Amino acid sequence: MTAYNNFINLPASSTTRAYGLGLGNGSTNLISAHDNSILMNGNTDPDSRLAINPGTGTIDATCNWWGTGVCAGDVANIQGVVGVYPFLTSGVDSDGAIGFQPVAGACNEPSITGSVTGPSGTISMVSANSYTMAICSGQEVTPGLAGVVNSEAANCASLRVQTVYTTTISTLPPTQTVDVPFSIASTIPQPAITPENHDGVAKDIVFVSTPYYDVNGNGVYDAGVDVAGGQITFTLTVQPMPKISNTVTAVDGYNQTMTSGGTYTHTICHDVDMTTSVPTLVTDPRATECGTLRVKTQYISTLPNIPSNTIDVTFDQAVLGGPQTISPENHTGTPQTITFITTPYYDVNGNGVYDAGDVAGDVTTFVLTVQPKPELTCPGNIAVTNDAGLCSADVTYTAPAFTDYCPTTSIVQTTGLASGSAFPVGVTTNTFVITDGSGHTSTCSFTVTVEDNELPTYTIPGGGGSIAGYTCGTSYTFNTDALSCNSLQTIAKPNWADNCGITSFTAVTDNMTIVQDYGGSFYQVNFPTGTTVFTMKASDAAGNETTCALTFTVEDHVAPILQNMPADVTITAPYGNCTMNYSWLPPVPWDNCTGSVTLTSTHTPPFTFTVGTTTTITYTATDGSGNSSSASFTVTVDGTCIPAVELKTASSIPPAGEVFTSGDQKSVVITVENIGTNDSHELLPIGNVKVLVGYPSTNIFTSAFGAGVGDNDDWDVTNYGTGMALFTLKSGKVIAAGASKMITIDFTAVGFAGQDGKVTAHLYTGSGGDVNNSNNYTDGALKIN
């Protein structure tokens, strides 16, 4: 059955089952219905269908109007296999002609738009068209978001976009498919791609994008089931990367052609020529999109005399520059490298340097290792001691090692001695020189130091001095020589010997005593008293020393002598004196050790001697060694000794004075006391006890002191009549020790009230033997009221 341009409406508000298009159960018939309006028309029977195919027949119902908001193929309205896509997007009848005449273009497949942006601009694309773009290898291409031209996705199945790309570029997968919902394609930007073409010829990447309705909802495009719209075909031609090659040769026979994308290495000797030929093209499409072909060479050097650098020139300039030769020198002692990184590139932005946006070809890496000039390594410095008894040492050393990457001509020792030789004491410098086939040399040196650690030796002769055949370290003790403070000794010299010879020998003392060396077989030393360390020493050229020390102790056992010792003497003291001073010249001591004598004595002149005695005076001389001698003399004192007496005067007048009333008579008593231990005596020239008494004027007081008054009968009185009277104890009278004598004077007040006078008493010092005058005076006042 065929049905075109019809209005096919189900009964409105009918409860009777109805079908717009339908086949019977098991039917194998064909219904072809196009450009019709097929509507439910308000039919509410739940079993009614716009189209139903319960059998195996065919219902071709494309480009029909199914009503607004009704998705063709909706399970509720269409059942079985019914071809409904594409369908009319409008239910408007185009004119008044009989039947349903749909608006032209209302039956559309899904159609989308997109864009691609490359180095030369942006291409806008729409379904059912093909587009092309050419880029250089390594340039970026960015796809834009998809847009929809017409779509009834809301009324039917999900709209998706499948993109398949295929290519023969070796760096990419040969094919790949991306299938995403349109919502993703239209909202999420696709990543930019930067395809590289290393294959030498231009190659394509073909992108085929198909918009489709996913009828069966399985998320992938199934041809014949899903409804596909017009495809967009985009062919991206990727020009190949530029490739160059050149040849590197060296005088050592190295010859290598290097091509972009390769890595090469070579090792050369110090100062060897290395030549690089001009570059040649391997691949160069010279596409206008790519810009000028340039060559950038960056070299990174670890050699201190060749700094790292970058050279960036056009390919034509690199060719015109001709071959380049370098002769790198390596003085560092270790292998060093120069790494050449050569990049051919299209200068897209035309600024003459390689930077972002330029199209780079494959990189050629060439690592040139420059070995150092020949290196000669000597063994370390050697230090040994001399062989026993010899001034040398046999020394064996390891031969110098060398590292050389070029043929070696010779190794020559220029200074020093061969290994195994007898090296003398001291420092020997051994120098070696290596010369390689290129004439390069290297020198190294080391020292052999032979240290002489052997001490000088000695033997002691059995004669040749007063001290011979001795053992070092021995101590000797001697007495001083006669009349000398020293001991003169001669010491036999040691016989010194050394493996390298004696350079000096000396003899010294520790106390500056002079050592006499007359060039013979002995030393002569005049050792002083005390202990002296005598040291003999021998040295060799290495500074080794051997000493032989002897200790000498000289003792002084000679006692000093007292010269000019005074003789015994007898002296006579003046009459009455109990003592007498005497002076003498002390003796003069002498000792064998001058200046060390101490002189002591029992008495020191002048000395006071007692009458009637003989005194022994002893002098002792002691030297610094404790030796001593003594000598004595005597002093005898003759004479008559009268002992000394101590007298004291006192007055009976009270301290405030003796008070009288006019006409009163009172006695004043002056007492002379003997407060010593000896009786008074009449020793001339002063004689017996004398007291001089002073008394007041007779106009004030009258006095009476003659015989018969008190004890005055023991005194001889001499009245001078001038207020002074001398009382002298009569001859034969004494004042015994502890006793006293009194002088009494009677005074009568004859003056008037207010007058006074003074009574004084003065004991003559020395009278009666008195020796102290500090207590010989007394006085007192007499007053009239």
Residue pairs with C-beta under 8 A, 6 or more apart in sequence:
1 29
1 30
1 31
1 32
1 33
2 31
2 32
2 33
3 21
3 31
3 32
3 33
3 34
3 36
4 33
4 34
4 35
4 36
4 99
5 35
5 36
5 99
5 100
5 101
6 33
6 36
6 37
6 99
6 100
7 36
7 37
7 39
7 99
7 100
8 20
8 21
8 33
8 36
8 37
8 38
8 39
9 20
9 37
9 38
9 39
9 41
10 18
10 19
10 20
10 39
10 40
10 41
10 43
10 48
10 50
11 18
11 41
11 43
12 41
12 42
12 43
13 42
13 43
13 44
14 43
14 44
14 45
14 48
15 44
15 45
16 45
17 45
17 47
17 48
18 43
18 45
18 48
19 48
19 49
19 50
19 51
19 52
20 38
20 39
20 49
20 50
20 51
21 31
21 33
21 38
21 50
21 51
21 52
21 59
21 61
21 82
22 49
22 51
22 52
22 53
23 29
23 31
23 52
23 53
23 54
23 55
23 57
23 59
23 80
24 54
24 55
25 54
25 55
26 54
26 55
26 56
27 53
27 54
27 55
27 56
27 57
28 55
28 56
28 57
29 57
29 58
30 57
30 58
30 59
30 60
31 57
31 58
31 59
31 60
31 61
32 60
33 59
33 60
33 61
33 64
34 60
34 61
34 62
34 63
34 64
35 63
35 64
35 88
35 100
35 101
35 102
35 107
36 61
36 64
36 65
36 100
37 64
37 65
37 91
37 93
37 100
38 50
38 51
38 61
38 64
38 65
38 66
38 67
39 50
39 65
39 66
39 67
39 91
40 48
40 50
40 67
40 70
40 77
49 77
49 78
49 79
50 66
50 70
50 77
50 78
51 59
51 61
51 77
51 78
51 79
51 80
51 82
51 84
52 78
52 79
52 80
52 82
53 59
53 79
53 80
53 81
53 82
54 79
54 80
55 80
58 81
58 83
59 80
59 81
59 82
59 83
60 83
61 72
61 82
61 83
61 84
62 83
62 84
62 85
62 86
62 87
62 107
63 86
63 87
63 88
63 102
63 107
64 72
64 84
64 87
64 88
65 87
65 88
65 90
65 91
65 100
65 102
65 106
66 72
66 77
66 84
66 87
66 88
67 91
68 91
69 155
70 77
70 155
71 152
71 154
71 155
71 156
72 78
72 84
72 85
72 87
72 155
72 156
73 82
73 84
73 85
73 156
73 157
73 215
78 84
84 156
85 109
85 156
85 213
85 215
85 227
86 107
86 108
86 109
86 227
87 107
87 152
87 155
87 156
88 102
88 106
88 107
89 106
89 107
89 108
89 150
89 152
90 102
90 103
90 106
92 102
92 103
92 106
93 100
93 101
93 102
94 101
94 102
94 103
94 104
95 101
108 150
109 227
109 228
109 229
109 230
110 127
110 148
110 150
110 151
110 153
110 159
110 211
110 212
110 213
110 227
110 228
110 229
111 126
111 127
111 128
111 148
111 149
111 150
111 151
111 211
111 229
111 230
112 126
112 127
112 146
112 147
112 148
112 149
112 161
112 182
112 185
112 209
112 211
112 229
112 232
113 124
113 125
113 126
113 127
113 146
113 147
113 148
113 149
114 124
114 125
114 126
114 143
114 144
114 145
114 146
114 147
114 209
114 232
115 122
115 123
115 124
115 125
115 143
115 144
116 122
116 123
116 125
116 131
116 133
116 141
116 142
116 143
116 144
116 234
116 236
117 123
117 141
117 142
117 143
117 144
118 133
118 135
118 139
118 140
118 141
118 142
118 236
119 135
119 136
119 139
119 140
119 289
119 348
120 133
120 135
120 289
122 144
123 131
123 133
123 234
125 131
125 232
125 234
126 149
126 230
126 232
127 149
127 211
127 229
127 230
127 231
127 232
128 229
128 230
128 231
128 232
129 230
129 232
129 233
130 232
130 233
130 234
130 235
131 232
131 233
131 234
131 235
132 234
132 235
132 236
132 237
133 141
133 234
133 235
133 236
133 237
134 202
134 236
134 237
134 238
134 239
134 287
134 289
135 141
135 195
135 236
135 237
135 238
135 239
135 289
136 238
136 239
136 287
136 289
136 290
136 346
136 348
136 359
137 195
137 196
137 197
137 198
137 238
137 239
137 240
137 241
137 359
137 361
138 194
138 195
138 196
138 241
138 359
138 360
139 194
139 289
139 348
139 359
140 192
140 193
140 194
141 192
141 193
141 194
141 195
141 236
142 192
143 189
143 190
143 192
144 189
145 185
145 186
145 187
145 188
145 189
146 161
146 182
146 185
146 186
146 209
147 186
148 159
148 182
148 186
148 211
151 159
151 182
151 211
153 159
153 182
153 213
156 213
156 215
156 227
157 213
157 214
157 215
157 217
157 226
157 227
158 181
158 182
158 213
158 214
158 217
159 181
159 182
159 211
159 212
159 213
159 214
160 179
160 180
160 181
160 182
160 211
160 212
160 213
160 214
160 219
160 221
161 179
161 180
161 181
161 182
161 185
161 209
161 210
161 211
161 212
162 177
162 178
162 179
162 209
162 210
162 212
162 220
162 221
163 177
163 178
163 179
163 207
163 208
163 209
163 210
164 175
164 176
164 177
164 178
164 207
164 208
164 210
165 175
165 176
165 205
165 206
165 207
165 208
166 174
166 175
166 205
166 206
167 173
167 174
167 175
167 195
167 203
167 204
167 205
167 206
168 174
168 199
168 203
168 204
169 195
169 196
169 197
169 199
169 203
169 205
169 238
170 198
170 199
171 195
171 196
171 197
171 198
172 195
172 205
179 219
179 220
179 221
182 211
195 205
195 236
195 238
196 238
196 241
197 203
197 238
197 239
197 240
197 241
198 240
198 241
198 261
198 362
199 240
200 240
200 243
200 282
200 283
201 240
201 283
201 285
202 237
202 238
202 239
202 240
202 285
202 287
203 237
203 238
203 240
204 235
204 236
204 237
204 238
205 235
205 236
205 238
206 233
206 234
206 235
206 236
207 232
207 233
207 234
207 235
207 236
208 231
208 232
208 233
208 234
209 231
209 232
209 234
210 221
210 228
210 229
210 231
211 228
211 229
211 230
212 221
212 226
212 227
212 228
212 229
213 226
213 227
214 220
214 221
214 226
215 222
215 225
215 226
215 227
216 222
216 225
216 226
221 228
239 285
239 287
239 289
239 290
240 283
240 285
241 260
241 283
241 344
241 359
241 360
241 361
241 362
242 260
242 281
242 283
242 284
242 290
242 293
242 344
242 345
242 346
242 359
242 361
243 259
243 260
243 261
243 281
243 282
243 283
243 284
243 344
243 361
243 362
244 259
244 260
244 279
244 280
244 281
244 282
244 295
244 315
244 342
244 344
244 361
244 364
245 257
245 258
245 259
245 260
245 279
245 280
245 282
246 257
246 258
246 276
246 277
246 278
246 279
246 280
247 255
247 256
247 257
247 258
247 276
247 277
248 254
248 255
248 256
248 258
248 264
248 266
248 274
248 275
248 276
248 277
248 366
249 255
249 256
249 274
249 275
249 277
250 266
250 268
250 272
250 273
250 274
250 275
251 272
251 273
252 268
252 269
252 272
254 266
254 268
256 264
256 266
258 264
258 364
258 366
259 282
259 364
260 282
260 342
260 344
260 361
260 362
260 363
260 364
261 362
261 363
261 364
262 364
262 365
263 364
263 365
263 366
263 367
264 364
264 365
264 366
264 367
265 366
265 367
265 368
265 369
266 366
266 367
266 368
266 369
267 335
267 368
267 369
267 370
267 371
267 405
268 274
268 328
268 368
268 369
268 370
268 371
269 370
269 371
269 405
269 406
269 438
270 328
270 329
270 330
270 331
270 370
270 371
270 372
270 373
270 374
270 405
270 406
270 438
270 440
271 327
271 328
271 329
271 373
271 438
271 440
272 327
272 328
272 406
272 438
273 325
273 326
273 327
274 325
274 326
274 327
274 328
274 368
275 323
275 324
275 325
276 323
276 324
276 325
277 323
278 318
278 319
278 321
278 322
278 323
279 295
279 315
279 318
279 319
279 344
281 315
283 361
284 293
284 315
286 293
290 346
290 348
290 359
291 346
291 347
291 348
291 349
291 350
291 358
291 359
292 314
292 346
292 347
292 350
293 314
293 315
293 344
293 345
293 346
293 347
294 312
294 313
294 314
294 315
294 344
294 345
294 346
294 347
294 352
294 354
295 312
295 313
295 314
295 315
295 318
295 342
295 343
295 344
295 345
296 310
296 311
296 312
296 342
296 343
296 345
296 353
296 354
297 310
297 311
297 312
297 340
297 341
297 342
297 343
298 308
298 309
298 310
298 311
298 340
298 341
298 343
299 308
299 309
299 310
299 338
299 339
299 340
299 341
300 308
300 337
300 338
300 339
300 341
301 307
301 308
301 336
301 337
301 338
301 339
302 336
302 337
302 338
303 328
303 329
303 330
303 332
303 336
303 338
303 370
304 332
305 329
305 331
306 328
306 338
312 352
312 353
312 354
313 321
315 344
328 338
328 368
328 370
329 370
329 373
330 336
330 370
330 371
330 372
330 373
331 372
331 373
332 372
333 372
333 375
334 372
335 369
335 370
335 371
335 372
336 369
336 370
336 372
337 367
337 368
337 369
337 370
338 367
338 368
338 370
339 365
339 366
339 367
339 368
340 364
340 365
340 366
340 367
340 368
341 363
341 364
341 365
342 363
342 364
342 365
342 366
343 354
343 360
343 361
343 363
343 364
344 360
344 361
344 362
345 354
345 358
345 359
345 360
345 361
346 358
346 359
347 353
347 354
347 358
348 357
348 358
348 359
349 355
349 357
349 358
354 360
371 405
371 406
372 403
373 436
373 440
373 442
374 402
374 403
374 404
374 406
374 408
374 434
374 435
374 436
374 440
374 441
374 442
375 402
375 403
375 404
375 442
376 400
376 401
376 402
376 411
376 432
376 433
376 434
376 442
376 443
376 444
377 400
377 401
377 402
377 403
377 444
378 400
378 430
378 432
378 444
378 445
378 446
379 397
379 398
379 400
379 446
380 446
381 446
381 447
381 448
381 449
382 395
382 397
382 446
382 447
382 448
382 449
383 448
383 449
383 451
384 393
384 395
384 423
384 448
384 449
384 450
384 451
385 393
385 450
385 451
385 452
385 453
386 392
386 393
386 425
386 450
386 451
386 452
386 453
386 454
386 499
386 500
387 393
387 394
388 454
388 499
389 454
389 499
390 422
390 499
391 424
391 425
391 452
391 499
391 500
391 501
392 422
392 423
392 424
392 425
392 450
393 422
393 423
393 425
393 450
394 420
394 421
394 422
394 423
395 419
395 420
395 421
395 423
395 448
395 450
396 419
396 420
397 419
397 430
397 446
397 448
398 419
399 419
400 411
400 432
400 434
400 444
402 408
402 411
402 434
402 442
404 434
404 436
406 436
406 437
406 438
406 440
407 436
407 437
408 434
408 435
408 436
408 437
409 435
409 436
409 437
410 434
410 435
411 432
411 433
411 434
412 432
412 433
412 435
413 430
413 431
413 432
414 431
414 432
414 433
415 429
415 430
415 431
415 445
416 428
416 429
416 430
416 431
416 448
417 423
417 428
417 430
417 448
423 448
423 450
424 450
425 450
425 451
425 452
425 500
425 541
425 542
426 449
426 450
427 447
427 448
427 449
428 447
428 448
428 449
428 450
429 445
429 446
429 447
430 445
430 446
430 447
430 448
431 443
431 444
431 445
432 443
432 444
432 445
433 441
433 442
433 443
434 441
434 442
434 443
435 441
451 542
452 499
452 500
452 540
452 541
452 542
452 544
453 542
453 544
454 498
454 499
454 500
454 540
454 544
455 498
455 544
455 545
455 546
456 496
456 497
456 498
456 502
456 538
456 539
456 540
456 544
456 545
456 546
457 496
457 497
457 498
457 546
458 472
458 494
458 495
458 496
458 497
458 538
458 546
458 548
459 494
459 495
459 497
460 468
460 469
460 470
460 471
460 472
460 492
460 494
460 495
460 548
461 468
461 469
461 492
461 493
461 494
461 495
461 521
462 468
462 469
462 492
463 469
463 492
464 492
464 493
464 520
464 521
464 522
465 489
465 490
465 491
465 492
465 493
465 521
465 522
465 523
466 489
466 490
466 491
467 476
467 489
467 490
467 491
467 492
467 550
468 491
468 492
469 492
470 491
470 492
470 550
472 547
472 548
472 549
472 550
473 549
473 550
474 550
474 551
475 550
475 551
475 552
475 553
476 489
476 550
476 551
476 552
476 553
477 552
477 553
477 554
477 555
478 487
478 489
478 527
478 552
478 553
478 554
478 555
479 487
479 554
479 555
479 556
479 557
480 486
480 487
480 529
480 554
480 555
480 556
480 557
480 558
480 592
480 593
481 487
481 488
482 592
483 592
484 592
485 528
485 529
485 556
485 592
485 593
485 594
486 526
486 527
486 528
486 529
486 554
487 526
487 527
487 552
487 554
488 524
488 525
488 526
488 527
489 524
489 525
489 526
489 527
489 552
490 522
490 523
490 524
490 525
491 507
491 522
491 523
491 524
491 525
491 534
491 536
491 550
492 521
492 522
493 507
493 521
493 522
493 523
493 536
494 536
494 538
494 548
496 502
496 505
496 538
496 546
498 538
498 540
498 544
499 540
500 540
500 541
500 542
501 540
501 541
502 538
502 539
502 540
503 539
503 540
503 541
504 538
504 539
505 536
505 537
505 538
505 539
506 536
506 537
507 515
507 517
507 523
507 534
507 535
507 536
507 537
508 515
508 534
508 535
508 537
509 515
509 525
509 532
509 533
509 534
509 535
510 532
510 533
510 535
511 528
511 530
511 532
513 525
513 526
513 527
513 528
513 532
514 525
514 526
515 523
515 524
515 525
515 534
516 523
516 524
516 525
517 523
517 524
518 524
523 534
523 536
525 532
525 534
525 552
527 534
527 552
527 554
528 554
529 554
529 555
529 556
529 593
529 624
529 625
530 553
530 554
531 551
531 552
531 553
532 551
532 552
532 553
532 554
533 549
533 550
533 551
534 549
534 550
534 551
534 552
535 547
535 548
535 549
536 547
536 548
536 549
537 545
537 546
537 547
537 548
538 545
538 546
539 545
555 625
556 592
556 593
556 623
556 624
556 625
556 627
557 625
557 627
558 591
558 592
558 593
558 623
558 627
559 591
559 621
559 623
559 627
559 628
559 629
560 589
560 590
560 591
560 597
560 621
560 622
560 623
560 627
560 628
560 629
561 589
561 590
561 591
561 621
561 629
562 587
562 588
562 589
562 619
562 621
562 629
562 630
562 631
563 587
563 588
563 589
563 590
564 585
564 587
564 588
565 587
565 619
565 631
565 633
566 584
566 585
566 586
566 587
566 617
566 633
567 633
568 633
568 634
568 635
568 636
569 582
569 584
569 633
569 634
569 635
569 636
570 635
570 636
570 637
570 638
571 580
571 582
571 609
571 635
571 636
571 637
571 638
572 580
572 637
572 638
572 639
573 579
573 580
573 611
573 637
573 638
573 639
573 641
574 580
574 639
575 639
575 640
576 640
576 641
576 642
576 683
576 684
577 611
577 639
577 641
577 642
578 610
578 611
578 641
578 642
578 643
578 644
579 608
579 609
579 610
579 611
579 637
580 608
580 609
580 611
580 637
580 639
581 606
581 607
581 608
581 609
582 605
582 606
582 607
582 608
582 609
582 635
582 637
583 605
583 606
583 607
584 605
584 617
585 605
586 599
586 601
586 605
586 619
587 599
587 619
587 631
589 597
589 599
589 621
590 597
591 597
591 621
591 623
591 627
592 623
593 623
593 624
593 625
596 623
596 624
596 625
597 621
597 622
597 623
597 624
598 621
598 622
598 623
599 619
599 620
599 621
600 619
600 620
600 622
601 617
601 618
601 619
601 620
602 616
602 617
602 618
603 615
603 617
607 615
607 617
607 635
609 615
609 635
609 637
610 637
610 641
611 637
611 638
611 639
611 640
611 641
612 637
612 638
612 639
612 641
613 636
613 637
614 634
614 635
614 636
614 637
615 634
615 635
615 636
615 637
616 632
616 633
616 634
617 632
617 633
617 634
617 635
618 630
618 631
618 632
619 630
619 631
619 632
620 628
620 629
620 630
621 628
621 629
621 630
622 628
642 681
642 683
642 769
643 677
643 678
643 769
644 676
644 678
644 769
644 771
645 674
645 676
645 678
645 679
645 680
645 681
645 768
645 769
645 770
645 771
646 674
646 675
646 676
646 770
646 771
646 772
647 672
647 673
647 674
647 675
647 676
647 680
647 689
647 735
647 763
647 768
647 770
647 776
648 672
648 673
648 675
648 763
648 775
648 776
649 670
649 671
649 672
649 673
649 691
649 761
649 762
649 763
649 775
649 776
649 777
649 778
650 670
650 671
650 673
650 778
651 668
651 669
651 670
651 671
651 759
651 761
651 778
651 779
651 780
652 667
652 668
652 669
652 670
652 671
652 780
653 668
653 759
653 779
653 780
653 781
653 782
654 780
657 756
657 780
657 781
657 782
657 783
658 666
658 668
658 747
658 780
658 781
658 782
658 783
659 783
659 784
659 785
660 666
660 701
660 747
660 749
660 782
660 783
660 784
660 785
661 749
661 784
661 785
662 749
662 750
662 751
662 752
662 753
662 784
663 748
663 749
663 750
664 748
664 749
665 746
665 747
665 748
665 749
666 746
666 747
667 709
667 710
667 744
667 745
667 746
667 747
668 744
668 745
668 746
668 747
668 759
668 780
668 782
669 710
669 742
669 743
669 744
670 691
670 693
670 742
670 743
670 744
670 745
670 759
670 761
670 778
671 740
671 741
671 742
671 743
672 689
672 691
672 735
672 740
672 741
672 742
672 743
672 763
673 735
673 739
673 740
674 680
674 735
674 736
674 737
674 738
674 739
674 740
675 738
676 737
677 737
678 737
678 769
679 734
679 735
679 736
679 737
680 688
680 689
680 729
680 734
680 735
680 736
680 768
680 769
680 770
681 688
681 734
681 768
681 769
682 688
682 731
682 768
683 769
686 764
686 766
686 767
687 728
687 767
688 728
688 729
688 730
688 731
688 733
688 767
688 768
689 728
689 729
689 735
689 741
689 763
689 764
689 767
689 768
689 770
690 726
690 727
690 728
690 729
690 763
690 764
690 767
690 768
691 726
691 727
691 743
691 761
691 762
691 763
691 764
692 724
692 725
692 726
692 727
692 761
692 762
692 764
693 705
693 724
693 725
693 726
693 727
693 743
693 745
693 759
693 760
693 761
693 762
694 723
694 724
694 758
694 759
694 760
694 761
694 762
695 701
695 703
695 723
695 724
695 725
695 745
695 747
695 757
695 759
696 703
696 723
696 747
696 756
696 757
696 758
696 759
696 782
697 723
697 757
698 750
699 750
699 751
700 749
700 750
700 751
700 755
700 756
700 757
700 782
700 784
701 747
701 748
701 749
701 750
701 751
701 757
701 782
702 747
702 748
702 750
703 745
703 746
703 747
703 748
704 745
704 746
705 712
705 717
705 719
705 725
705 743
705 744
705 745
705 746
706 712
706 717
707 713
709 744
709 745
709 746
710 742
710 743
710 744
711 741
711 742
711 743
711 744
712 727
712 743
712 744
714 729
714 730
714 733
714 741
715 727
715 728
715 729
715 730
715 741
715 743
716 727
716 728
716 729
716 730
717 725
717 726
717 727
717 728
718 725
718 726
718 728
719 725
720 726
727 743
729 735
729 741
729 768
733 741
734 768
735 741
735 768
743 761
745 759
747 759
747 782
749 782
749 784
751 784
752 784
753 784
753 785
754 784
755 783
755 784
756 781
756 782
756 783
756 784
757 781
757 782
758 779
758 780
758 781
758 782
759 779
759 780
759 781
759 782
760 777
760 778
760 779
761 777
761 778
761 779
762 776
762 777
763 770
763 773
763 776
763 777
764 770
764 776
765 771
765 772
765 773
765 776
770 776
